[in-house]
Amino acid sequence: MEDFVIVVNRIEELQTIRDVQELELIFEKAKRTIIGGQEVILVRENRDGRQDRFQSFSNEQDFEEYRKQVFRYL
């Protein structure tokens, strides 16, 4: 298994349209990645398509805190 990349721009878009189902799918896949021993990497995509990495998670507890923070705004 390889690291899982989450594009934060997409998460923010899903929050805006309140697509809880899609968010759940993303977070479940990310959780399985961590359980499998890999990292979840958060990136922000710029207008030119470049992705800037700004945070990563390698344990479930830290990732769960991020997940709670995302769902808090729904």
Protein Blocks (a to p, Z undefined) as FASTA:
>chain_A
ZZddddfklmmmmmmnopaklmmmmmmmmmmmmmnopacddddddfkopacdfbdcfbfk
lmmmmmmmmmmmZZ
